[in-house]
Amino acid sequence: MRQTRFETINRLRDVFGRSEETEHVIDWVQDVWETYDLLVKLVGRECAHRIINAMDVCPDPGTPDDLTSYDHINAHANHCLLN
């Protein structure tokens, strides 16, 4: 079962601690969710998902097509947030 947004925010606080920096990140995440919700209303869920997950640069010609649109800087945090 997927986490709710409320659970995700609480998990961010657990993983990164209760700090001003964490609250800024949470604000940005909430802005992304608000933008995503608006895009879903305007262009549909599938297109909104493609827009939000678009890569910021074009891959090299020799690069596989299965690239993800995010960086695994903190694998532990990603694992906790995505499960």
Helices and strands as residue ranges (DSSP letters): H 5-16, H 20-43, H 45-52, H 75-82
